[in-house]
Every structure is written in C-alpha cells, then in structure tokens.
C-alpha cells in the first residue's frame, strides 16, 4: 500500500533540501517528492515522499546508499526532527493537489492513542466546508503509522494538508467565524486532543 513519508526538520542556513533528497530520485519505489520551508521559519523544512509502501522505505534504509545519505543529513540538520508514514485519503490525487497548490497548510493533531472515530468522521465532513471557501484547492488527511510521544502521552497523530491559492485565502478562512464554529478540533472533549500544530509552506517538486 502506498505510504507518504512526512519529514519535518530544522536545517542549517543555506541548506538545499532538493540536493539532499535527490538521492532517492533513481529509486523505482519512490513516486513524487515535495519539499519546502515553513513560512516565517526559513530553516524549518517540510518534505513529503511517496513510497510504494513502508517496506519500500525500509528497504532503502537497509541499502548501501543509505549510510552516506544519513551522514549528509546529519551534517545539515540543526536539531530534533520527526519522520512518520501516513496513508493520505481520499486519494493520492487529492494529496498531490494540496502539494502543488501555491500554499499548503499543514495541520497536525496529537492524541493519546488513536484519533476517535467520531473525530475522523467530522474531519472528513469538514472537507465540504473547505470546498465552499474562496481559494480552496483540495485537502488530504491520514493517521501516522508510528506512535508518537507528545507531552508525555503516546498516540498516532492525524496529519491534514490543505491546498490554498494564496496565503491570504488561508488567513481569511482561519480567522472566520465559520472556521471557529465548524473546525472538528474544537468539538473534542478536554484531554482527548493533546495538542495541535499549524504550519504554512510552499512546496516544490524534486527537480
């Protein structure tokens, strides 16, 4: 089953993520690769790599080309980083639409355990609200395979990517009453949602 590697890492100034990630370009088990720096945090990189499966990524990690890649990565990274695998829904096409949009909003919801079923239903239903907004392109979401510790609790984060035609379109909706009323995160009981992060990035395909 296809899985997307979701990487977030702070890098030393003048690091070129395109050069760093080009090592995977010849691999037949890798599809599209997108990367970019977070708006307002010029050294914080976000990258998304489509693998044929989690096992395909693990095979790369066990290959001869992985050790020199790791050394190169370590020489450029400037602090702790995260790496997860996510099966984005409803489709890879929707995922790629969010990545090729002029602006991509990256939302991460942290839970103790897995996201509640009713929250997932509301998250998918929220797509209908987004579809009515000016500048909306597409949305894709999925739960990380990995168990992640956040503020002392372990769970599987939900990652949501929303494509927008401009950063102003995103801001207009994020500051609206409709967003405050219908965002599924606000309906959770206290303690169910352990944390929430939002970033905006302009992604570029591997060239």
Secondary structure, 3 states (H helix, E strand, C coil): CCEEEEEEEEECCCCCHHHHHHHHCCCCCEEEEEEEEECCEEEEEEEEEEECCHHHHHHHHCCHHHHHHHHHHHHHEEEEEEEEEECCECCHHHHHHHHHCCEEEEEEEEECECCCHHHHHHHHHHHHHHHCCCCEEEEEEEEECCCEEECCEEECCEEEEEEECCHHHHHHHHCCHHHHHHCHHHHCCCCCEEEEEEEEECCEECC
